[in-house]
Amino acid sequence: MAILALPLITSILKPHKTHFSFLPLPIILHRRFFSKSSTVSALSTSSSSAHVSHNSEHQKKASVPTFQQAIQRLQEYWGSVGCAVMQCSNTEVGAGTMNPLTYLRVLGPEPWNVAYVEPSIRPDDSRYGENPNRLQRHTQFQVILKPDPGNSQDLFIRSLSALGIDVNAHDIRFVEDNWESPVLGAWGLGWEVWMDGMEITQFTYFQQAGSIQLMPVSVEITYGLERILMSLQGVDHFKKIQYADGITYGELFLENEKEMSVYYLEHASVDHIHKHFDLFEAEARRLLDLGLAIPAYDQLLKTSHAFNVLDSRGFVGVTERARYFGRMRSLARQCAQLWLQTRESLGHPLGVVSHSDHLIVQREVSEEATGKVPSEPQLFVLEIGTEELPPNDVSSACKQLKDLIVQLLDKQRLLHGEVQTHGTPRRVVVSVEKLHSKQVEHEVEIRGPPVSKAFDKEGNPTKAAEGFCRRNNVPLDSMYRRAEGKTEYVYVCLVEPARLAFEEKLGTMLDKMTRVQNLASEVGLSLGISEDKLKVIQDAASLAMADLATAVVTEFTSLSGTMARHYALRDGHSKEIAEALFEILLPRFSGDMLPKTEVGSVLAITDRLDSIVGLFAAGCQPSSSNDPFGLRRISYGLVQLLVEIDRNVDLRQALELAAAVQPIEVDVSTINDMESLSKGELLPKVVEAYSRPTRIVRGKDSNVDVEVDDQAFETNEEKALWNTYLSLKSKIHPDMEVDDFVEASSVLVEPLENFFNEVFVMVEDERVRTNRLALLKKISDLPRGIVDLSVLPGF
């Protein structure tokens, strides 16, 4: 569990006097207004000294608020910092979050700052008033800050001071505890707030509500008032809490706890509550159809309470619970969607929060912060807050931390001085002397061929030397000689390659993206892209796929592109560049979206051209059972991109441009074969020949995997097609090239055309029909393991 401890900074978080003020205390109400007459008599006959003693004791306790005063102080404080103080829901809710003032208002772009008291009803927590810490009706104080003001933790700490808590005298901690509500389709990131080891508040950054992503993010602060007041007043049971001067919490609410517990746990009619749930759900759906989000949500709250009652009676099993949650979650999502539509139709009366002001770090700010990074070695200190650790664990943690820090710094090639660790039961500190802010370049020496093989008699580089330099992407003049034993070799010195490799012969991902950057402008010009876009293409290409080096994309590869767009916006790059960094990966799979911008389209085409030409040249072409680089998917994606961009493309020129930047030699004959295959008349005919049998047998319920019976043929066309199939079957194999397969398959074109002109496949005779379908199934399976024609449009 991650913990953020605040013992060192709470002293500076005392509330400023200008932020809130306290009203003069009202005249103290005597106990006789709430008690029996005997108490009045005792008070009226007390001596003068006893009266003085009573006043002294009263002054001592005056700083500790009653329950009522605690609510007043929180309302006053949050009202003073800009929150609207509002009222609780008039329908039972399980938590302050379910109040429409929170659930509906955190949706959408409108700002919203509110504070209110919420009596929360949880039937399953019924304990007849006997458990000192659990109540079926407990009191929350709810605060919503939308958008996050940036100092929400500071505001919260100040609210504790306003409540009468000395934050310097108590151990206040923020303990990681992310929150979710399956019923509401809501979740958030945040902390439990502990005071002296007891949870007093939930502090959450809302991420979703109604299964809808929230933007802007709202801060929810939920105080548990009974817990806080029990601690402040030093009592061991909720019934002993001083609710107001002269009356306790138990005197007001204990009987309510007892009777409601009896109802929830013993006498609530399961049949009636079931019917209530169904009726409330039906009414909610009817109101949604009428476009009334607020009353529909009110009915949803009633269904939620009905479910909680059923749950407290023990009549909800695991499977039923999932079904109930699904029904309520569906209603919550529809209420949220309708609320958003309503607010949008009203023109967002409360205004719209500007995201860019607090979510995007502009380039100027980023550059200014970068300029503050010290160039000279500095002392580095890291403090880690912990749970209470035994002495032996403190020593062990210090030793482990020191070893891990040293390993990390050495691995990252960061020079440093002495590393020291210190620890206490609640924190571990590591200090690093003279830590450098930049990594040291790590160079590696690569041995090449012997000098006698690297240079001819005139001293000119040979093919062996040229190949060695080309493989390592270095110029010929970077070679130097060194003797090892009796043999002299040539060497080159390289900066340690990036960790993320693309392909052994083609280098790293950095090498690949450098090729894309060099190639992108040429591809853009060949596609007829305007010159004003070329600079944007170059800028975007220089950043493309940089997010692959980040920890989040390493952990969640599906976020590649999405994180690149996010980082670009944060660094102040234009939206066009950010979108292009996302679109370079499109399409990622069959049926995926395609780039919508010219810059994104050019980068996506360039990246695929580089991959196809380079990987084929490196001998990585797919086989019948293996396609580790996804070249089939890449090729189909390239076809989709070229069709979508709707421009004339010289495929041969594009392939030659990609071949020119490869670090290995590309066989020109491969390009010639690809061009002749794509431009020839044979390929379309063969594709069409295979597509007709495939479309007929696809999805048929009949057993078309049976063996073909040549005795069941009734026409000469069937026999001719069967003989052609047998002849072709004997010639093809999984390792043959695509162009060879296309040429061999040309013999099928005429027999298939004759077959479909003269033979009706779906005849009534089941034996004949099944035999003809089996024949077509055999033919449609011929390309399997050689080429996947199904990825072609219309196949």
N, C-alpha and C positions, 0 to 999 in steps of 0.2 A: 504494500500500500504506500503510495507516494504521499509525502507530507510536506506542507509548507508551513514552517513555524515562524512566528512573528515576534519573538521575545525582544529583539533588538530594535524594532522600529515602532512599536506601539506607543512609545513615549512621545513621539512626535505627531501622533494622530489625535490629540485631544481636540475637541470641537472648538472652533472659534466662536466667540460670544456673538458675533454678528450673524451666525448661521441659525441660531434658534434662541428663544428666551422662554423662561418659565413664568406662568401666571402666578400671582400671589395665591397661597394656599387658602382654600375656603375655610370658613369657621368649622372647627372640628365637631362632628356629630357625636353626641353622647350615646353611649350604649343603650340607654333607656328607650331610645326610639325603636330599637329592634329586639329588646329583651323583656323579661318578666319584671314585674314591679319590685320584687325582692332585691334585684340588682340596683335599682334606683335608690332604694332605702339604704343599701350598703354604701353607695357613693355619697349620699347626702349626709351621712353620719360620720364620714371619715375625718380624721384629725388634720390639722394644718400641716404637720410634718409629713404625714402620709401624702398629702396633696403635693407638697414640694418634691417628694421622692417620685411621685407619679409623673410630674412634669419633666423631671430630669430623665427618667426612662423614656418618656415620649420623644424628647429631643434626640436621644441617642438613636431611636428607631426611625426618626423622621426621614433620614436619607435613603432608607430602604422603601421602595414604592409598594403600595398595595397593587393588587391586580388591576384595579380601575385606573390608578395613577400611571401604571406601566403602559396601558393602552393610550392614555392621554398624552404621555410623553413621546411615544412613538409617532402618534398622529401629528403632534406639534412639530417634531423634528423633521419628519419627511415632508410635511406641508411647507416647512420653511425652506427646503431645498428644491421646491418646484413640483412636488407631487400633488395631485388632486386627491383629497381624502374622501373616500366613498364608502358605501355600505355593503354589507354581506349579501349573498344570494338569498332569494326568498324560496329556494328549493334546496332540499338536502343535497349536500355535496360531500364527497369523501376527502377533499383537500381544497385549499384555496386556489390551486391551479385550475380546478374545474369551473370556477366562477367565470361567466362570460367576460367579466372585466379583465381576466387573464387570457383564457383560451382563445376567444375570438379576437381580442385586441392585439395579441402578439402577431397575428397574421397581417400581411400586407405592409405597405411602405410608410404608413402614417405613424408619426411619433406618438408615444403614449407613456405617461408617467403617473402612476396611481398607487395609493396605499389604502388598505382597508382591513378590518377585522373579519375573520371568517370562522364561525363555529363549524367544525368539520365532523361529520357523522360517519362513524365506522362501526357498524353492528358487530363485526367479528371481534372487536376489541372490548366488547361488553364483559364486565367482571363484577357486576352487582355492587360496584363502589368499593370492593374489598381490596383490589390490587392498588397500591399507592401510586403506581406510575401509568396505569392503562385505563382509559375512559372511552366509552362509546361516543361521547361528545367532548372533543377537546378543542381548544381555541388556538387558531393560528393568526399571525399578523402577516399579511401578504404585501409585498412591494414589487412593482414591475417598473423597470427603467428601460425604455425603448426610444432610441437605440442605447447601447451601452455607452455611458458618458466618458468612459476611459479611466475613471477613478472610483469605480463602484465599490471596491474593497475598502478604500479610504472612507467613503461615505458610510459603509456598514460599520466600521470600527467606531466612527464618530457616533453612530446611533446607539452603540452599546454604552458609550459614555453618557449620552443623553438619557439613557434608561437608568443610569445610576450605577453602572458597573465600572469599577476602577480597572481599566485594561492593563495597567502596570502591575496590579496585585494578583491578576489571574493569568493562567496559562491559556492563551487564545491560539487555536491552531485551525488550519484549513486542511482537512483530510480528504484526499481524492475519493469521490463517490458519485459516479455518473448516474443520472436519473432517467427513468423511462416510464411511460404509461401505455401499455398495450391497448387499453380501451380507447384512448384519445389519439392513438397513432402519433404520440409525442415523445420526444426524448431530448436530453441536454447533457452538457458536460459541466462538471463543477465539483463542489466539495460539500462535505458535512463540516460545519463549524463546531469545534469542541471548545468548551470552557472547563478547565480542570478535569479533562477526560470525559466529560458528558456532552453528548450532542445537544445543541441548543437551536441550531439554525441549519437550513438547507440553502446553499448558494449555487445557483444554476445559470449557465448560459444556454438559453433555449436554441435548439438546432432545427427541430421539426415540430409541427402541430398539425393534426389532421392529415398526417403523412405528406405534408407539404413543407418543402425546404423554406426556412425563414430567412428573410433578408429585408431589413437588418436584423441582427441577432439581438434578442432582449435578455436582460438580466432579471432573474426572479430570486427574491430573498424571502424566505419563509421562516418566521420565528415560531418556535414552540413555547407559547407563553406559560403554560403550566410548569414545564420543566425549569424555565428561567426563574420564575417566581419562587418555586420550591427551593432552588439553590440560594437565591438572594435572601429569602426570609428564613432560611435555615430550618425548614420543616421537613418531616419525613413522609408526609402523605398529602395528596392533593386537597383533601378535605380541610386541612389545617391552614391552607393559604389564606392570608388576610385579603379578602376581596375588596372591601372598603373599610374605612375606619369604623369598627364596631360590629362587623359581620364577616363570617368566614365563607370560603368557597363551598364547604360542605353544607353549611346551613342553607345556602341558596340552591345547590345542585345535587346533593347526595341522593335525595329521594328520587330525583329525575333519573339518576344513574341506575338505581335499583329497579325502578319500574320499567324503564326502557330495556334493561338487560333481561328482565323476565319476559318481556314481549319478544325481543329479538331471538333469544335462545330457547324459549319454551312454547310460546303461544302464537307466534306469527303463522298464519294459515298458508301453507305451501301452495295449495290449489289457488287461493285468491291472489297470492303474489305472482304466481305464474301467469294468471289472466291479466293482472296489472301490467306485467312486462310486455305481453303481446299487445295489449291495448295502447300502451304508451308508444311502442315501436310503430304500430300502424298509424297512430296520430302524427308521429314525427314524420313519417314518409308522406302522409297526406299534406302536411304543412310545407314540406320541401317541394312537392309538386306545385304548390301555390306560390312558391318563391319567398317564403317567410322563414328566414334563417334563424332569427332570435327565438320565436316560439317553438320552432322545431328543435332547437338546441335545449330548450327548457324541458321538452318531452324526453330528450335523450338523457338528461340528468335524472329524470324520474325512472327511466329504465335502469340506469346505473345503480340507483339506490335500491330498486326492487331486486336486482341481481345480488347486491351486497346482503340483503335480508335473507335471500335463499341460501347464500353461501354460509351465513352465520347459523342457519338451521341444519347445515350439513347435507343439503340435498343437491349439491352440484359436484359431479364427478370430474375427472380429468378431461374426458372427451367432451362432456357437456360444457365445461368451462371454456374450452377452445371455441365451441360453437357460439356461445353467448358473446365472447369477446369479438368474434368475427362480425356478428350482427351489430354490436355497438360501435365497433371501429368503422364499419361501413357508413353508419349514420353520422359519426363524427367527421369523417372525410367529406361527406356530402354537405354537411353544415358549414364546414370550413370553406369549401369551394363556393358555395352560394354566398357566404359572407363576403368573400373577396370580390365576387361579381357585383354584389350590391354596393360595396364601397367604391368600386371603380365606376359604376354607373352614376354615383353621386359626385364623382370628381374628386374623391379623397378630401373631404371637407377639412380635415385636420392638417393637411399639407403632406408633403412627401419628403422622406429623409434622403439626403444626398449620400450615396454610398462612398463616392470617391473621396470625400473629405476625410473619412476616418479609416477606410479600408485599403487605400492605395498609397504606397510611398512614392511620391513623385521623384523623378530622376534627380532633380536638384538636391532634394533632401538626402537621397541615397548617396550621391556623390559627396555631399558635405560630411555625412557620417563616415564614409570610406576615408576621407581625408584626415579624420581624427584618429585612425588606427596608427599607433606609434610605430615609428620606423626603428627605434632603438629597443633592445631587449628590456622587458619590464617584469616586475613581480606579478605573479598570477595567484589568486586565492579563490578557492572554491569551498563553500560551506554546504553541507548536506544535512538537513534535519531528519531525525529518525524517531522511532518509537523509543520508549525507555529500554535501554540495552543493559544487560548484565556486564560487569567489569571485563570478564574474559572475552565477551563478544566485541566490546569496544576495542580491545587490543588487537583482536583478529581482524576487525573491520579496517583499522588503521593500516595494518600490514598489507592486507589485500588491496586496499585503495592505492597505496604507494606503488606496489608492484604493477597494478593495472595502468596507472597513470604513466609510469615510465615506459611500459610496453606501448601504450597508445602514442605517446610523443615520438618514440623511436620509429614506430610504424609510419607515422605521418611525416617523418623527416623534419621535425621541429627541434632545433637546438635549444638546450636549456641548461640551467645550473642545478644546484642542489634541490632535491625534492624532499619535503618534510610533511608528516601528517601528525595531527593532534586530535584527540577525541574526548568527549564527555558522554554520559549516558544518553543525551538528547541531540548530539550533533557530532559530526566528523568533519575536520577541516584539513585540506591539503594546500600547501603553498609550494610554488615552483619559482625558483630564483632565475632571473635573466632569461625569461621565455621569449624566443623570437616570434615575430608575427608572421613570418613567411617561411614556406617550406624550402629546404635545400634541394636543388635539382640533383637527381641521382643518375649518374651516367654509367652505362655498361659498355664493355668492350666486346666487339663481335669479330671473331677470326674468320678470314676469308680463305681463298685458295692460296697455294704456294706462289711466291713471286714469279717462279719460272712459268707457271700457268697463267698468271694474271697479266703479264706483259710479254710482247713479242721481242724479237732480237733488236728492233729499233727503239724499244722502250714504250711503245704504244699499248694502251689497254686492249686486252683481248676480249672475246665474247664472254669468257668466264668472269672477268673483272666487271664488265658492264652488267651482266646478270646479277652479280653479287651486290653491286651498288643499287640496281633497280629494285631488288627484293627488299633492301633496307631503306629505300627512299632517301638516298644520299647522293651528292654529286661525286664524280670520279676523282676530283682533286682532294676529297676528304680522306682518301686511303693513305695509310702510312705502313711502314715495314717494321717487323720485329722478328728476330730469330728465336726459334725454340729448338734447342738441341742443335742438330745439324741442318735443319730446314728453316728457311726464311718465309714468313707468311705476310700477307697484307691484312690490316685491321682497319676498322672504323669505330669511332666512339659515338654512341647514341644516348640521348636522354632516355631514361627508363620509360618504356611505353605505357600508355594508359592501361588501367586494369581491364577495361571493357573491350574485349576482342570482338571483331566482326568475323573474320576468317583468316586462317593462318597466312595464306599467300596474299590476301588483300589488306592485311593490317588491322588496326583497331577501328572502333567506331569514330574516333577523332579523325583518322585517316579517311574513312569513308565520307564523313561530313565535309571534310576539306575538299574532296573530289566533287561533292555535290555543289559546294559553294563555287568552285571554279567552273562548273558545268552549267549552273542554273541560268546565267545570263545568256549563254549561247542557245540553250533550249528555249528560253523566253523569246529571243529574237526569231528563232526558226518558227515559233508558233504565232508570230505577228503581234507580240505584246508591245504596247506602247513604251517608249523610252523612259517616260516618267515613272513607270512601275519597276524598271530595272534596278534602281537604287534601293527600293523597298525589298525587292527580291534578294539582293545581296545582303542587306541588313538582316533579313529574316533567316537566310541560309547560314549566316555566321552564328546564329543562336540555335539552329535546329537540333533537336534531340539532345540538347545539353541536360535536360532533366533526367536522362538515363543514369547520370552519375549521382543523383540524389538518393537519400536513404528511403524516402517514401515510395519512389518508383521502383527501386530495387526490391522493396517488400511487396508492393502492389503494382505489378507491371501493367495492369489495365489502365492505370492512371497516367501512363506516358502520353504526352500531348496535352492532356488536361492540366497537368502541373506546369508544363512549359508555358502554356497560356497564362496561368495564374502568376508565375514568377515574372513574366514579361510585363504584365500590367502593374505588378508591385514595383518593378524597377523603373516604371515611367515610360515604357515603350508604347508606341501607338497601338490602338485596337486592331489595326490592319495587320501589323506584325504579329501581335499576340494570336490572332485568329489563324494566321498562316502557320504558326508553330503547332497549332492543334491539327490543322487540316493536312499537313504533310503526311500524316499516318492514314488518311482516309483513301479508299475504304479499307477497314480493318478485317472485314469478313463479308461473305456473300449477303447482299441485301442491306449492307450498311450505307449510311449517308455518304454523299460525295462532297468535295470542296465546293463552297459557294463563291469564293473569291478567286480572281485571276492569280494572285500571288501564291495562294495555297495550292492551286491546281498545278502551277509550274513546278513548285517544289516537290509535290507528290509525284509528278511525272518524272522529274529528274532523279529523284531517289530510286524509283523503280527501274529506270534505265540503267543506272549504275549497278544496282543489285543484279539484274538479269545478265547484263554483259559480263560483269566481273565474275559472278559465280559460275556461269557457264564456261568462261575461260579458265577458271580454276578447277574445272572438272567436278563441279558440285551439282550437275544436272540431276533431276529426280529420276529414280528408277521405278519399277512397277510396284515396289513395296515400301519405298523410302523417299521422303522429300523433306529432309531436315531443315532446309532454309525456306520452305513454303513457296517454292518458285512457281508452282501452278497458281497459287492464290495471288502472288505478286503479278504474274503475267495477266491473269484475268482482270486484276485491279487496274493495270495499265490500259488494257483495252477499254474498260469502262471510263477511265479518265479521258482518254483520247476522243471517245465518242461524245462525252458530256461537254468537253470544251468546244466542240463544233468548229474546229479550224482545220485547214489543210495541213497535213503532217507528212513530211518526207521521212519515212521510217528508216530508210538506209542512212540518211544523213544523221538522224538522231542516234542510231546505233554506232556510227563512226565517231561521233562526238564523245559518246560514253567510252568507246574503246580507247580513244586517245589519252584519257586521263587515268587509265588503269595501270597499276604498278607491275603487271605481268603482261606478256604478249597475248594479244587476242588474234586468233586465227581468222583471217578475212573470209576464208571459205565458209565458215559458220554463218557469217552475215549474209553472204551470197545465197546460201541454202535457205536461210530464213526469208530473204526477200523474194526469191523465186517461188517458194512455197506459198507465201501470202498473196502474191500477184497472179499466180497461175489459175487456170480455170478448173483444175482437177479438185482442189481442196473443197470448194463449195459443193460440188457434186457429191463427193464422198460424205461430207457432213450431212447433206440432205438425205443421202441413201441410208445412213445409220439412224437418222432422227425419226423416220417414219415407223420402222419396227419398234423403236424404243417407246414412242408415244402410244402405240397400240397396246403393248403388253404392260405398260406402267399402270399399276393400280388394279389390275385384273384379279378377280377372286379365284378364277379357275387355276388349277394346278398346271402351270406352264413349265414346270421344271422336269416334267416327264421326258423320257427318251422319245426321239422322233421315230415314227413308224413309217418307213417308206412304202409299205403296202397299203397305207391309208391315203396315199396321194390319188387324187382324181383327175388332175390336169397335168399337161406337159410343163406348164410354167412352174408348178410346185417341184416337179422332178428336176428341172433345170436349175432352179434356185438351190435345191438341196445339194446337187452335185458341185455347184460353184462354191457353196459353203465348205464342203469337205475338202475341196482342192485348196481353198484359201487358208483353212484351218491348219493344214499341214505346213504352210509356208511361214506363218507368223509366230513370233515368240516374244516374251516380255522384254527382252534386251534389245530389240530392234529399234532403230531411230524412227521418229515420227514421220519424217518424209518418206522413208521406205515403207512404212505401214500404209500411208496414204496411197502411195503408188500401187502397192499390192492390192489394196481394197478397191481399186478402180474396176476390177472385174465384176464387182457386185452391182454396179450402177445399172447396167442394162437388164440383168435378170430380175432385179428388184422392181424396176419400172414395169416390166412385162407382168410380173406377179400381181402388182397392185392394179394394173389395168384390166386384168382378166379374172382375178380370183377374189371372191368375197370371203373374208376371214370368218366373220361372226355368223356362220350358218347355223341352222337349227340342229343338225346332226351333231351331238356332243362329241363323238369320237373324232370326227373330221375337224370340228372347231378347235378342240384341244390340241390336235396334232399340228394344225396350222399355227396356233399361238406358240407351241413349243418350238417350231422352226424359226419363227420371228425372234423368240427369246434367245435362241442360240446365236443368231446373227447380231442382236443388240449387245451380246456379251463379248463379241470379238475384240473391241478396243480395250477391254478391261486389263489393267496392268501396263498398258502402253501409253494411252492418252485418255484424259477425262474430257470427253466432248460435252458432258452435261453442263459444264460451266459456261458454255457458249449461249448467247441470247437466243431464245426461241427453241432451244433443243428439247 
